[in-house]
Amino acid sequence: MTKIDDLIETLVSDLTPVRRHALRMRLASAVAVGVIGATVALLASLAFRPHLHHVTVAAFWVKFLYSAGLMGATIIALDRIARPDGLIGDMIRVSVAAFTVIALLAVAQLALSPASSYPGLIFGYSALFCPFLIFAFGLPAFFANMWFLRRAAPLNPGLAGFVAGACAGAIGGWVYSLACVENGIPFIAIWYTLGILLSGLLGIVAGKLSLRW
């Protein structure tokens, strides 16, 4: 019994207290790195539009608020999934609700528009590369989020990786919305969501490979 006590004492002798809210401070750092990285990537590839004369104000705010809502929900989910007992059911419901709202707005816009405008509203000018730009702009956030999770204790590596990837995609989409010229709400509902999901799928693979205990 003495040997076990000595072993325990040896293991804990060099432990130092963890700062209060240390995990959330790391998460804040990861999010900041992601936003800054996405902004730098955007500025390196596109010019911010000085005027929105080709973009309706409503379309801009739909893009901006949709991606911001998903970003907020996934950041909170990332904070929770980083702990062994973390539950993200509420955040999943918030994300589903956000997508439901954008989908209903998309259906309403199509219903109020002539059929000849459907290709523009759905595919716009950039459907072939929009999801990949969102994915690419989210890569700095993805690596920062994975760094954060590797210093945490997620119980489900695949799910934690998906949350990290989806959060990165939402950050990429939020930053990209500042320069996106698309006006179709159906476009936003389909292609922005696809870009975020692509990041989430990358996260599942990376999580299973790198987040195992």
Z-matrix of the N, CA and C atoms (Angstrom, degrees):
N
C 1 1.471
C 2 1.527 1 110.87
N 3 1.335 2 114.46 1 -37.09
C 4 1.458 3 119.14 2 179.41
C 5 1.523 4 111.23 3 -63.15
N 6 1.322 5 116.40 4 -38.88
C 7 1.461 6 119.93 5 179.61
C 8 1.534 7 111.26 6 -63.56
N 9 1.323 8 116.16 7 -39.43
C 10 1.475 9 119.56 8 178.32
C 11 1.516 10 109.98 9 -65.00
N 12 1.329 11 116.64 10 -43.21
C 13 1.465 12 120.33 11 178.26
C 14 1.522 13 111.00 12 -61.88
N 15 1.331 14 115.43 13 -40.68
C 16 1.466 15 119.19 14 178.72
C 17 1.529 16 110.98 15 -64.81
N 18 1.349 17 115.90 16 -38.94
C 19 1.461 18 119.99 17 178.91
C 20 1.528 19 110.81 18 -63.49
N 21 1.313 20 116.25 19 -45.78
C 22 1.468 21 120.59 20 178.77
C 23 1.521 22 110.69 21 -61.09
N 24 1.310 23 115.54 22 -43.03
C 25 1.465 24 120.02 23 179.82
C 26 1.528 25 110.97 24 -62.62
N 27 1.337 26 116.43 25 -38.82
C 28 1.461 27 120.41 26 178.56
C 29 1.527 28 111.58 27 -65.74
N 30 1.323 29 116.03 28 -39.36
C 31 1.460 30 120.36 29 -177.95
C 32 1.517 31 112.47 30 -68.23
N 33 1.324 32 117.36 31 -34.74
C 34 1.462 33 120.37 32 -174.56
C 35 1.516 34 113.34 33 -98.36
N 36 1.327 35 117.40 34 -4.10
C 37 1.464 36 119.84 35 -173.76
C 38 1.523 37 113.22 36 -65.04
N 39 1.347 38 116.64 37 -30.82
C 40 1.472 39 119.94 38 -176.93
C 41 1.522 40 113.08 39 -98.95
N 42 1.322 41 118.07 40 7.20
C 43 1.460 42 120.36 41 -178.74
C 44 1.525 43 110.40 42 -72.36
N 45 1.311 44 115.37 43 140.96
C 46 1.469 45 121.14 44 175.36
C 47 1.518 46 108.92 45 -120.57
N 48 1.313 47 117.89 46 147.75
C 49 1.467 48 120.35 47 -178.74
C 50 1.532 49 111.72 48 -62.04
N 51 1.323 50 115.13 49 141.29
C 52 1.462 51 120.80 50 176.41
C 53 1.524 52 108.78 51 -84.27
N 54 1.331 53 116.13 52 136.82
C 55 1.456 54 119.12 53 -179.79
C 56 1.520 55 111.26 54 -60.64
N 57 1.307 56 116.37 55 147.85
C 58 1.451 57 121.83 56 177.96
C 59 1.528 58 109.46 57 -61.87
N 60 1.330 59 116.39 58 133.91
C 61 1.476 60 123.38 59 -179.81
C 62 1.532 61 112.61 60 62.67
N 63 1.319 62 117.34 61 25.54
C 64 1.470 63 120.10 62 -178.60
C 65 1.521 64 111.20 63 -61.16
N 66 1.340 65 117.06 64 -39.90
C 67 1.466 66 119.94 65 -177.91
C 68 1.522 67 110.89 66 -65.28
N 69 1.327 68 116.51 67 -41.80
C 70 1.464 69 119.30 68 -179.96
C 71 1.525 70 111.78 69 -70.04
N 72 1.313 71 116.89 70 -30.97
C 73 1.459 72 119.36 71 175.30
C 74 1.524 73 110.41 72 -65.59
N 75 1.337 74 116.10 73 -38.39
C 76 1.466 75 119.23 74 175.95
C 77 1.517 76 110.91 75 -64.80
N 78 1.330 77 116.00 76 -40.28
C 79 1.462 78 119.58 77 178.39
C 80 1.524 79 110.61 78 -63.50
N 81 1.330 80 116.93 79 -43.37
C 82 1.468 81 120.27 80 178.12
C 83 1.520 82 110.81 81 -59.93
N 84 1.333 83 116.52 82 -39.07
C 85 1.466 84 120.08 83 178.07
C 86 1.525 85 110.69 84 -65.12
N 87 1.342 86 116.53 85 -41.57
C 88 1.460 87 120.71 86 179.78
C 89 1.524 88 110.83 87 -63.29
N 90 1.335 89 116.55 88 -43.57
C 91 1.467 90 120.30 89 179.50
C 92 1.525 91 110.38 90 -64.22
N 93 1.329 92 117.10 91 -42.34
C 94 1.467 93 120.54 92 179.39
C 95 1.520 94 110.95 93 -61.61
N 96 1.327 95 116.41 94 -43.98
C 97 1.467 96 120.20 95 177.69
C 98 1.520 97 110.48 96 -61.18
N 99 1.341 98 116.33 97 -41.23
C 100 1.457 99 120.29 98 179.92
C 101 1.513 100 112.93 99 -63.57
N 102 1.328 101 116.86 100 -45.44
C 103 1.466 102 120.72 101 -179.50
C 104 1.526 103 110.46 102 -65.88
N 105 1.322 104 116.62 103 -44.80
C 106 1.464 105 119.60 104 179.53
C 107 1.522 106 110.63 105 -64.17
N 108 1.337 107 116.31 106 -43.21
C 109 1.461 108 119.50 107 179.29
C 110 1.514 109 112.51 108 -62.12
N 111 1.335 110 116.76 109 -42.85
C 112 1.466 111 120.34 110 178.91
C 113 1.526 112 110.97 111 -64.81
N 114 1.323 113 116.41 112 -38.68
C 115 1.467 114 120.12 113 179.58
C 116 1.520 115 111.37 114 -65.81
N 117 1.327 116 116.01 115 -42.91
C 118 1.472 117 119.84 116 177.75
C 119 1.528 118 110.04 117 -62.82
N 120 1.332 119 116.71 118 -43.10
C 121 1.463 120 120.13 119 179.27
C 122 1.526 121 111.03 120 -62.61
N 123 1.325 122 116.51 121 -39.74
C 124 1.459 123 119.72 122 179.00
C 125 1.515 124 111.32 123 -66.08
N 126 1.312 125 116.61 124 -45.65
C 127 1.462 126 120.53 125 -179.62
C 128 1.521 127 111.69 126 -64.52
N 129 1.337 128 116.36 127 -28.97
C 130 1.465 129 119.63 128 179.39
C 131 1.517 130 112.20 129 -75.22
N 132 1.332 131 117.12 130 -18.99
C 133 1.462 132 119.46 131 -174.80
C 134 1.526 133 113.67 132 -117.41
N 135 1.312 134 116.73 133 -24.46
C 136 1.458 135 120.29 134 -177.49
C 137 1.523 136 109.67 135 -139.32
N 138 1.318 137 116.25 136 152.73
C 139 1.456 138 120.49 137 174.16
C 140 1.524 139 108.82 138 -93.57
N 141 1.328 140 116.40 139 135.18
C 142 1.461 141 118.28 140 173.01
C 143 1.526 142 108.15 141 -61.04
N 144 1.309 143 115.70 142 138.07
C 145 1.456 144 120.39 143 -178.35
C 146 1.520 145 109.21 144 -74.51
N 147 1.344 146 117.92 145 120.07
C 148 1.462 147 119.24 146 179.78
C 149 1.522 148 112.56 147 -68.97
N 150 1.329 149 117.23 148 -26.16
C 151 1.461 150 122.13 149 177.43
C 152 1.518 151 108.60 150 -135.93
N 153 1.309 152 116.46 151 149.34
C 154 1.460 153 121.37 152 -179.66
C 155 1.523 154 110.82 153 -102.20
N 156 1.350 155 116.80 154 41.26
C 157 1.454 156 119.06 155 -175.69
C 158 1.522 157 112.28 156 -71.33
N 159 1.332 158 118.36 157 -16.46
C 160 1.454 159 120.82 158 176.47
C 161 1.520 160 112.00 159 -101.28
N 162 1.311 161 116.55 160 -2.17
C 163 1.456 162 121.45 161 -177.41
C 164 1.516 163 108.85 162 -124.68
N 165 1.316 164 116.71 163 128.35
C 166 1.454 165 119.10 164 177.16
C 167 1.522 166 109.63 165 -70.21
N 168 1.324 167 115.04 166 148.44
C 169 1.460 168 119.68 167 -179.52
C 170 1.522 169 110.60 168 -61.19
N 171 1.339 170 116.55 169 -39.71
C 172 1.464 171 120.34 170 -179.54
C 173 1.522 172 111.37 171 -62.01
N 174 1.331 173 117.03 172 -43.85
C 175 1.465 174 120.67 173 -179.72
C 176 1.522 175 110.88 174 -63.45
N 177 1.336 176 116.29 175 -40.71
C 178 1.465 177 119.14 176 178.40
C 179 1.517 178 111.00 177 -59.84
N 180 1.333 179 116.83 178 -47.10
C 181 1.459 180 119.67 179 -176.69
C 182 1.527 181 112.14 180 -69.48
N 183 1.324 182 117.24 181 -31.93
C 184 1.469 183 119.15 182 176.26
C 185 1.526 184 109.39 183 -63.90
N 186 1.323 185 117.79 184 -47.31
C 187 1.466 186 121.26 185 178.26
C 188 1.525 187 110.88 186 -60.86
N 189 1.303 188 115.19 187 -47.79
C 190 1.455 189 121.09 188 -175.27
C 191 1.526 190 111.37 189 -63.98
N 192 1.326 191 116.73 190 -47.74
C 193 1.460 192 120.66 191 -175.99
C 194 1.528 193 112.08 192 -73.79
N 195 1.334 194 117.08 193 -35.78
C 196 1.472 195 119.63 194 178.47
C 197 1.519 196 110.52 195 -62.52
N 198 1.327 197 116.84 196 -50.86
C 199 1.464 198 119.73 197 -179.71
C 200 1.527 199 111.13 198 -68.11
N 201 1.336 200 117.70 199 -34.90
C 202 1.470 201 120.03 200 177.58
C 203 1.517 202 111.14 201 -66.04
N 204 1.347 203 116.86 202 -39.63
C 205 1.456 204 120.07 203 177.81
C 206 1.515 205 112.23 204 -63.26
N 207 1.331 206 116.48 205 -44.42
C 208 1.462 207 120.01 206 177.62
C 209 1.523 208 111.22 207 -66.33
N 210 1.313 209 116.04 208 -36.53
C 211 1.460 210 119.49 209 178.48
C 212 1.528 211 110.19 210 -63.31
N 213 1.324 212 117.26 211 -46.77
C 214 1.453 213 120.46 212 179.35
C 215 1.514 214 112.31 213 -61.38
N 216 1.341 215 116.36 214 -44.03
C 217 1.473 216 120.28 215 -179.45
C 218 1.517 217 111.40 216 -64.20
N 219 1.324 218 117.22 217 -41.39
C 220 1.466 219 119.54 218 -177.16
C 221 1.530 220 111.93 219 -75.44
N 222 1.319 221 118.01 220 -28.66
C 223 1.472 222 119.72 221 174.95
C 224 1.527 223 109.55 222 -65.58
N 225 1.322 224 116.84 223 -44.17
C 226 1.466 225 120.19 224 177.61
C 227 1.529 226 110.03 225 -64.00
N 228 1.334 227 116.25 226 -41.69
C 229 1.463 228 119.84 227 178.09
C 230 1.522 229 111.18 228 -62.64
N 231 1.330 230 116.79 229 -38.32
C 232 1.465 231 120.97 230 179.08
C 233 1.525 232 110.40 231 -64.26
N 234 1.319 233 116.54 232 -40.10
C 235 1.462 234 120.89 233 176.99
C 236 1.526 235 110.91 234 -61.19
N 237 1.324 236 116.59 235 -39.08
C 238 1.465 237 119.96 236 -177.51
C 239 1.522 238 112.28 237 -78.56
N 240 1.330 239 117.18 238 -40.99
C 241 1.467 240 120.13 239 -175.47
C 242 1.522 241 111.29 240 -70.79
N 243 1.331 242 116.79 241 -15.54
C 244 1.460 243 120.53 242 179.51
C 245 1.522 244 112.17 243 -70.54
N 246 1.333 245 117.32 244 -13.06
C 247 1.466 246 122.15 245 -179.65
C 248 1.527 247 109.62 246 -105.91
N 249 1.320 248 117.36 247 147.81
C 250 1.476 249 119.67 248 -178.39
C 251 1.511 250 113.62 249 -58.56
N 252 1.334 251 117.46 250 -31.32
C 253 1.465 252 120.24 251 -177.91
C 254 1.521 253 112.41 252 -101.02
N 255 1.336 254 116.73 253 14.26
C 256 1.461 255 120.30 254 -175.75
C 257 1.522 256 113.08 255 -72.89
N 258 1.322 257 116.49 256 132.45
C 259 1.463 258 122.74 257 177.85
C 260 1.526 259 109.09 258 -115.04
N 261 1.321 260 116.49 259 139.46
C 262 1.469 261 119.86 260 -175.89
C 263 1.518 262 112.03 261 -122.75
N 264 1.327 263 117.19 262 18.11
C 265 1.462 264 120.01 263 -178.64
C 266 1.506 265 113.15 264 -57.61
N 267 1.342 266 117.52 265 -41.34
C 268 1.460 267 120.91 266 -179.63
C 269 1.524 268 110.88 267 -63.08
N 270 1.323 269 116.10 268 -40.76
C 271 1.459 270 119.90 269 -178.27
C 272 1.531 271 111.64 270 -69.72
N 273 1.326 272 116.38 271 -33.45
C 274 1.460 273 119.53 272 175.54
C 275 1.523 274 109.75 273 -64.28
N 276 1.324 275 116.09 274 -42.32
C 277 1.467 276 119.45 275 179.15
C 278 1.520 277 111.55 276 -64.85
N 279 1.323 278 117.37 277 -38.13
C 280 1.468 279 120.53 278 177.12
C 281 1.526 280 110.36 279 -63.30
N 282 1.329 281 116.69 280 -43.27
C 283 1.465 282 120.57 281 -179.81
C 284 1.525 283 111.20 282 -64.88
N 285 1.329 284 116.47 283 -42.54
C 286 1.468 285 120.38 284 177.68
C 287 1.515 286 110.43 285 -63.29
N 288 1.329 287 116.74 286 -39.75
C 289 1.464 288 120.33 287 178.51
C 290 1.528 289 111.03 288 -63.93
N 291 1.344 290 116.53 289 -40.87
C 292 1.460 291 120.19 290 178.47
C 293 1.528 292 110.95 291 -62.52
N 294 1.330 293 116.31 292 -43.05
C 295 1.460 294 119.53 293 178.67
C 296 1.525 295 110.94 294 -66.89
N 297 1.316 296 117.66 295 -37.77
C 298 1.465 297 121.06 296 178.65
C 299 1.523 298 110.84 297 -61.35
N 300 1.328 299 116.11 298 -43.13
C 301 1.467 300 120.27 299 178.91
C 302 1.525 301 110.45 300 -62.34
N 303 1.342 302 116.77 301 -47.02
C 304 1.468 303 119.69 302 -178.34
C 305 1.517 304 110.48 303 -65.82
N 306 1.333 305 118.06 304 -35.20
C 307 1.462 306 121.31 305 178.44
C 308 1.530 307 110.69 306 -67.17
N 309 1.320 308 117.32 307 -40.80
C 310 1.471 309 120.57 308 178.30
C 311 1.526 310 110.63 309 -65.64
N 312 1.330 311 116.69 310 -40.18
C 313 1.468 312 119.82 311 176.73
C 314 1.523 313 110.82 312 -64.12
N 315 1.329 314 116.71 313 -36.95
C 316 1.462 315 120.82 314 178.39
C 317 1.517 316 110.81 315 -64.68
N 318 1.320 317 116.85 316 -44.88
C 319 1.469 318 120.92 317 178.46
C 320 1.526 319 110.35 318 -62.41
N 321 1.326 320 116.64 319 -40.98
C 322 1.469 321 120.40 320 179.52
C 323 1.526 322 110.71 321 -64.21
N 324 1.332 323 117.30 322 -41.67
C 325 1.466 324 119.39 323 179.42
C 326 1.525 325 111.05 324 -64.50
N 327 1.315 326 116.86 325 -40.80
C 328 1.460 327 119.56 326 177.52
C 329 1.517 328 111.34 327 -64.88
N 330 1.328 329 116.86 328 -40.07
C 331 1.459 330 120.77 329 -178.91
C 332 1.527 331 111.89 330 -65.32
N 333 1.332 332 116.81 331 -30.05
C 334 1.460 333 121.39 332 -177.40
C 335 1.527 334 112.80 333 -94.18
N 336 1.318 335 116.98 334 1.47
C 337 1.463 336 120.99 335 -176.63
C 338 1.516 337 110.40 336 -114.37
N 339 1.339 338 117.43 337 152.06
C 340 1.465 339 119.84 338 176.22
C 341 1.519 340 111.08 339 -67.31
N 342 1.314 341 116.54 340 151.30
C 343 1.469 342 120.82 341 -177.70
C 344 1.527 343 111.98 342 -60.04
N 345 1.323 344 116.76 343 -28.30
C 346 1.466 345 119.69 344 -178.88
C 347 1.531 346 112.29 345 -65.48
N 348 1.336 347 117.11 346 -19.82
C 349 1.457 348 120.29 347 -178.82
C 350 1.526 349 112.59 348 -91.22
N 351 1.336 350 117.27 349 -4.22
C 352 1.464 351 120.14 350 -175.20
C 353 1.532 352 113.15 351 -59.50
N 354 1.352 353 119.17 352 -45.65
C 355 1.476 354 117.81 353 179.82
C 356 1.529 355 112.72 354 -56.87
N 357 1.328 356 116.71 355 -41.47
C 358 1.459 357 119.70 356 179.01
C 359 1.510 358 112.56 357 -67.03
N 360 1.331 359 117.25 358 -39.73
C 361 1.461 360 120.87 359 -178.76
C 362 1.521 361 111.64 360 -70.86
N 363 1.315 362 117.26 361 -31.80
C 364 1.466 363 120.58 362 -176.02
C 365 1.532 364 111.92 363 -91.49
N 366 1.341 365 116.75 364 -44.71
C 367 1.468 366 120.30 365 -174.27
C 368 1.529 367 112.44 366 -104.26
N 369 1.332 368 116.86 367 -25.03
C 370 1.451 369 120.32 368 178.99
C 371 1.516 370 112.86 369 54.58
N 372 1.350 371 114.53 370 -144.57
C 373 1.460 372 120.28 371 178.36
C 374 1.527 373 112.16 372 -100.58
N 375 1.322 374 116.17 373 -15.09
C 376 1.471 375 117.61 374 -164.66
C 377 1.526 376 114.68 375 -133.49
N 378 1.331 377 117.97 376 22.21
C 379 1.469 378 119.76 377 -177.10
C 380 1.524 379 112.11 378 -60.14
N 381 1.344 380 117.47 379 -31.70
C 382 1.459 381 120.36 380 -175.83
C 383 1.525 382 113.16 381 -71.80
N 384 1.337 383 116.82 382 -23.13
C 385 1.469 384 117.77 383 -178.03
C 386 1.519 385 114.43 384 -126.37
N 387 1.326 386 119.03 385 -9.52
C 388 1.465 387 121.04 386 -179.68
C 389 1.536 388 112.83 387 -55.59
N 390 1.350 389 119.69 388 -50.59
C 391 1.474 390 118.75 389 -179.23
C 392 1.527 391 112.92 390 -60.40
N 393 1.333 392 116.27 391 -34.44
C 394 1.462 393 119.64 392 -177.86
C 395 1.527 394 111.18 393 -75.64
N 396 1.352 395 116.91 394 -30.87
C 397 1.462 396 119.49 395 174.12
C 398 1.524 397 110.35 396 -66.69
N 399 1.342 398 116.35 397 -44.06
C 400 1.466 399 120.19 398 177.24
C 401 1.525 400 109.94 399 -59.82
N 402 1.321 401 115.73 400 -44.51
C 403 1.466 402 121.32 401 177.69
C 404 1.528 403 110.18 402 -58.85
N 405 1.335 404 116.86 403 -47.46
C 406 1.460 405 121.04 404 -176.81
C 407 1.525 406 111.50 405 -67.25
N 408 1.333 407 117.27 406 -42.68
C 409 1.461 408 119.84 407 179.65
C 410 1.528 409 111.26 408 -66.24
N 411 1.326 410 116.50 409 -23.88
C 412 1.453 411 120.05 410 179.18
C 413 1.519 412 114.64 411 -84.58
N 414 1.328 413 118.46 412 -6.55
C 415 1.466 414 120.62 413 -176.39
C 416 1.531 415 113.50 414 -60.89
N 417 1.346 416 119.60 415 -42.48
C 418 1.476 417 117.33 416 176.32
C 419 1.524 418 112.09 417 -58.32
N 420 1.327 419 116.76 418 -40.56
C 421 1.468 420 119.98 419 177.55
C 422 1.522 421 110.83 420 -66.60
N 423 1.329 422 116.51 421 -36.48
C 424 1.467 423 119.64 422 -179.75
C 425 1.526 424 110.74 423 -61.52
N 426 1.317 425 117.21 424 -49.11
C 427 1.459 426 120.05 425 -179.71
C 428 1.526 427 111.14 426 -65.01
N 429 1.335 428 116.63 427 -37.83
C 430 1.467 429 119.57 428 177.81
C 431 1.526 430 110.79 429 -66.22
N 432 1.329 431 117.11 430 -40.52
C 433 1.473 432 120.50 431 179.02
C 434 1.521 433 111.55 432 -65.41
N 435 1.315 434 117.08 433 -39.83
C 436 1.459 435 119.85 434 178.73
C 437 1.529 436 110.69 435 -67.63
N 438 1.322 437 116.64 436 -37.51
C 439 1.473 438 120.19 437 173.63
C 440 1.525 439 109.82 438 -58.36
N 441 1.328 440 116.19 439 -44.06
C 442 1.467 441 120.76 440 178.98
C 443 1.531 442 111.18 441 -60.90
N 444 1.330 443 117.24 442 -46.30
C 445 1.463 444 120.35 443 -177.17
C 446 1.526 445 112.07 444 -67.81
N 447 1.316 446 117.67 445 -32.03
C 448 1.465 447 120.00 446 179.97
C 449 1.524 448 111.10 447 -69.38
N 450 1.319 449 117.31 448 -15.02
C 451 1.457 450 121.54 449 176.23
C 452 1.525 451 111.39 450 -104.95
N 453 1.337 452 115.60 451 12.42
C 454 1.452 453 121.96 452 177.60
C 455 1.522 454 108.47 453 -118.38
N 456 1.332 455 116.61 454 -160.17
C 457 1.464 456 119.80 455 -176.97
C 458 1.522 457 111.42 456 -138.94
N 459 1.346 458 117.82 457 61.96
C 460 1.473 459 119.42 458 178.48
C 461 1.519 460 111.08 459 -68.36
N 462 1.316 461 116.27 460 139.11
C 463 1.466 462 120.54 461 -177.85
C 464 1.526 463 112.15 462 -82.57
N 465 1.344 464 116.69 463 -32.83
C 466 1.461 465 122.00 464 -177.74
C 467 1.529 466 108.78 465 -114.37
N 468 1.335 467 118.93 466 98.58
C 469 1.467 468 120.73 467 -174.99
C 470 1.528 469 113.81 468 -58.39
N 471 1.342 470 117.26 469 -42.23
C 472 1.462 471 119.42 470 -178.42
C 473 1.511 472 112.10 471 -65.06
N 474 1.329 473 117.23 472 -45.54
C 475 1.464 474 120.90 473 -179.98
C 476 1.522 475 111.04 474 -67.05
N 477 1.331 476 116.38 475 -41.01
C 478 1.461 477 119.57 476 177.85
C 479 1.530 478 110.52 477 -62.03
N 480 1.328 479 116.89 478 -41.13
C 481 1.454 480 120.31 479 177.73
C 482 1.514 481 111.84 480 -64.07
N 483 1.350 482 116.60 481 -39.58
C 484 1.464 483 119.43 482 177.79
C 485 1.524 484 110.82 483 -61.83
N 486 1.316 485 117.09 484 -44.39
C 487 1.470 486 120.61 485 179.47
C 488 1.526 487 110.33 486 -62.23
N 489 1.340 488 116.28 487 -42.98
C 490 1.465 489 119.81 488 178.44
C 491 1.522 490 110.97 489 -61.32
N 492 1.340 491 116.73 490 -42.44
C 493 1.460 492 120.37 491 179.69
C 494 1.514 493 112.56 492 -68.81
N 495 1.336 494 116.72 493 -43.69
C 496 1.462 495 119.99 494 179.10
C 497 1.519 496 110.84 495 -63.15
N 498 1.331 497 116.64 496 -39.33
C 499 1.458 498 120.53 497 176.56
C 500 1.523 499 110.66 498 -61.91
N 501 1.322 500 116.39 499 -43.48
C 502 1.466 501 120.60 500 177.89
C 503 1.529 502 110.98 501 -62.28
N 504 1.342 503 116.72 502 -43.59
C 505 1.457 504 119.72 503 178.04
C 506 1.523 505 111.89 504 -62.97
N 507 1.333 506 116.94 505 -39.11
C 508 1.466 507 119.96 506 178.65
C 509 1.522 508 110.99 507 -65.43
N 510 1.332 509 116.71 508 -38.75
C 511 1.471 510 119.96 509 176.18
C 512 1.528 511 109.87 510 -64.02
N 513 1.338 512 116.16 511 -44.32
C 514 1.462 513 119.46 512 177.61
C 515 1.512 514 111.84 513 -61.33
N 516 1.343 515 117.33 514 -42.19
C 517 1.458 516 121.07 515 178.85
C 518 1.514 517 112.29 516 -65.98
N 519 1.320 518 116.84 517 -39.37
C 520 1.466 519 120.99 518 179.84
C 521 1.527 520 111.19 519 -63.05
N 522 1.330 521 116.25 520 -45.38
C 523 1.462 522 119.73 521 178.52
C 524 1.528 523 110.22 522 -67.78
N 525 1.327 524 117.26 523 -42.37
C 526 1.465 525 120.78 524 -179.45
C 527 1.528 526 111.81 525 -62.91
N 528 1.338 527 117.54 526 -29.98
C 529 1.464 528 120.33 527 -178.80
C 530 1.523 529 112.09 528 -61.43
N 531 1.331 530 117.46 529 -22.00
C 532 1.462 531 121.11 530 179.90
C 533 1.526 532 112.06 531 -69.14
N 534 1.334 533 116.96 532 -20.96
C 535 1.462 534 120.30 533 -177.71
C 536 1.523 535 113.19 534 -121.57
N 537 1.326 536 117.84 535 -4.70
C 538 1.465 537 121.02 536 -177.86
C 539 1.527 538 110.39 537 -70.73
N 540 1.345 539 117.64 538 136.38
C 541 1.464 540 121.71 539 -175.30
C 542 1.528 541 112.70 540 -103.34
N 543 1.320 542 117.27 541 8.26
C 544 1.462 543 120.10 542 -176.68
C 545 1.531 544 111.32 543 -77.87
N 546 1.343 545 115.78 544 143.16
C 547 1.457 546 121.75 545 179.91
C 548 1.528 547 113.70 546 -109.27
N 549 1.328 548 117.55 547 -11.25
C 550 1.457 549 120.01 548 -174.30
C 551 1.525 550 112.27 549 -82.89
N 552 1.320 551 117.08 550 124.25
C 553 1.460 552 120.30 551 174.80
C 554 1.528 553 110.53 552 -66.73
N 555 1.355 554 119.99 553 -37.08
C 556 1.469 555 118.68 554 172.67
C 557 1.529 556 112.32 555 -57.26
N 558 1.330 557 116.65 556 -38.21
C 559 1.466 558 121.01 557 176.79
C 560 1.523 559 110.03 558 -58.09
N 561 1.323 560 116.35 559 -47.29
C 562 1.461 561 120.84 560 -178.56
C 563 1.525 562 110.56 561 -63.05
N 564 1.322 563 115.93 562 -45.97
C 565 1.466 564 120.33 563 -177.83
C 566 1.522 565 111.77 564 -60.58
N 567 1.327 566 116.80 565 -37.29
C 568 1.470 567 120.06 566 -176.09
C 569 1.525 568 111.50 567 -85.85
N 570 1.322 569 116.68 568 -56.93
C 571 1.463 570 119.73 569 -165.77
C 572 1.521 571 112.86 570 -83.77
N 573 1.323 572 117.93 571 -34.40
C 574 1.469 573 119.19 572 173.35
C 575 1.531 574 110.03 573 -64.82
N 576 1.322 575 115.79 574 -44.66
C 577 1.463 576 119.87 575 179.70
C 578 1.522 577 110.61 576 -62.27
N 579 1.340 578 117.09 577 -40.72
C 580 1.456 579 120.68 578 179.24
C 581 1.524 580 111.37 579 -62.12
N 582 1.321 581 116.97 580 -42.47
C 583 1.461 582 120.16 581 178.60
C 584 1.519 583 112.00 582 -61.06
N 585 1.331 584 116.64 583 -40.80
C 586 1.466 585 121.02 584 178.97
C 587 1.527 586 110.52 585 -67.43
N 588 1.348 587 116.54 586 -40.93
C 589 1.464 588 119.76 587 179.22
C 590 1.528 589 111.75 588 -66.88
N 591 1.331 590 117.72 589 -35.42
C 592 1.465 591 119.99 590 176.08
C 593 1.528 592 110.65 591 -59.65
N 594 1.320 593 115.98 592 -41.99
C 595 1.464 594 119.54 593 177.00
C 596 1.526 595 110.76 594 -64.50
N 597 1.337 596 116.10 595 -38.12
C 598 1.455 597 119.72 596 177.64
C 599 1.519 598 112.57 597 -63.95
N 600 1.325 599 116.77 598 -39.62
C 601 1.466 600 120.36 599 178.40
C 602 1.526 601 111.36 600 -64.89
N 603 1.335 602 116.42 601 -40.10
C 604 1.464 603 119.49 602 174.73
C 605 1.524 604 109.86 603 -60.11
N 606 1.327 605 115.82 604 -38.68
C 607 1.458 606 120.27 605 -179.32
C 608 1.519 607 112.70 606 -64.79
N 609 1.330 608 117.41 607 -37.63
C 610 1.466 609 119.94 608 177.90
C 611 1.526 610 110.47 609 -58.65
N 612 1.331 611 116.21 610 -47.59
C 613 1.468 612 120.84 611 -179.28
C 614 1.527 613 110.43 612 -64.05
N 615 1.334 614 115.79 613 -48.21
C 616 1.464 615 119.24 614 -178.22
C 617 1.523 616 111.35 615 -65.10
N 618 1.331 617 116.50 616 -37.70
C 619 1.453 618 119.95 617 -179.94
C 620 1.517 619 112.23 618 -63.80
N 621 1.325 620 116.49 619 -44.74
C 622 1.470 621 119.86 620 179.79
C 623 1.520 622 112.06 621 -65.19
N 624 1.330 623 116.81 622 -28.37
C 625 1.459 624 120.39 623 -178.73
C 626 1.520 625 113.63 624 -85.47
N 627 1.337 626 116.37 625 -32.11
C 628 1.465 627 118.10 626 -168.88
C 629 1.525 628 115.61 627 -120.86
N 630 1.326 629 117.98 628 -5.60
C 631 1.470 630 119.03 629 -175.73
C 632 1.522 631 113.33 630 -111.30
N 633 1.323 632 116.93 631 11.78
C 634 1.464 633 118.35 632 177.92
C 635 1.522 634 109.89 633 -70.17
N 636 1.298 635 116.08 634 143.69
C 637 1.466 636 120.83 635 177.97
C 638 1.532 637 109.30 636 -73.66
